[in-house]
Amino acid sequence: MKIPYIKCHGSGNDFILIDEIEKDFGFSEKEREELSLLLCDRENGIGSDGILFVMPSEKAEGRMRMFNLDGTEAEMCGNGLRCVARHMIEKLGKKEIAIETEKAVLPVSQVEEIFPEIDTFSVMIEPVSFEVDSLPMNFAGKEAVDVKIPELSEERTFTALSVPNPHIVTIVDSVDQEELLSVGKKANDLPEVFPNGVNVSYVQVLEKNKIFVRTFERGVGLTNACGTAMSASSLVSTILGPNDLGTPIVVINKGGLVNCVVEKDNGRFSIQLRGNGTNVYQAEVDVDLGALTFEVSEKQFFAEENATYEKLEAFAASEIGG
Ligand SMILES: N[C@@H](CCC[C@H](N)C(=O)O)C(=O)O
């Protein structure tokens, strides 16, 4: 089976984008899982944090399904949605469209650059809920805001929310990556508390409306960035920290930076996530799922936009002393 794909990323959170609108491969659910396991593998595969399947939709201009590196499907993917938004916006020649995701049809658009020469895409992150049932999380209370989860840490307090994939967020003085790795692993090996697993983020407030976020992603591990996690972290650091509603919050991550605007309307929160959707290269992969082998054709790199992105990356690194 020959599958054309685009290797792309949002803030260094990298994906294999497969356009099923161009060609219907008729993938079964098992094949989507197998493709993710085979192709995302960092050692023996193409290597990526997940696969973005772009599909036809009856409700919007397109549909996104996102599978993690471990073959599980996520309800939502913020960085991935920006890549899909870019792909569909360029394909249709429109600036504003809607994309169907697992839990909602979401508006996406091309917006003002957040960094010089970086084509910027805005995606709406919703529905947002603090109800523990929405993650789900087993907890003695309807919400878990700034609470201890003794199974994870004796000291830290966490806030649980779905956006709509499950997240817990803690605000720290400085991000300890080893601790995050250990807490992330524990949280995803704790079905009695998080039956579906959970994304875990450590957030450092750099200044008002500027934060640094590191995330242990469910189904992947530590990634350069997680769009829904940066959105969740912006919201939590607005409620519990100094950030403002309705104002762009600069979110620095290991792979770059994004802006998040947290809004509250009629008691309901939503978040606009704005950032890059960068194409690294395009190629074709010839996959034999029976033999679990594949071969990649010659890659055509998008050299100019990758060079431009390096400037943003260098700037983001300088913001955190890297
Ligand atoms: N990196 C993504 C989120 C991907 C899904 C996540 N690992 C999950 O299982 O919920 C993002 O940018 O939001």
The ligand as an ORCA input file, in Angstrom:
! r2SCAN-3c Opt
* xyz 0 1
  N       0.181     16.601     21.235
  C      -1.210     16.787     21.139
  C      -2.060     15.914     21.979
  C      -1.977     14.499     21.470
  C      -2.870     13.578     22.198
  C      -2.434     13.307     23.586
  N      -1.203     12.602     23.647
  C      -3.545     12.485     24.242
  O      -3.509     11.250     24.187
  O      -4.469     13.108     24.769
  C      -1.607     18.228     21.191
  O      -0.893     19.020     20.570
  O      -2.633     18.595     21.762
*
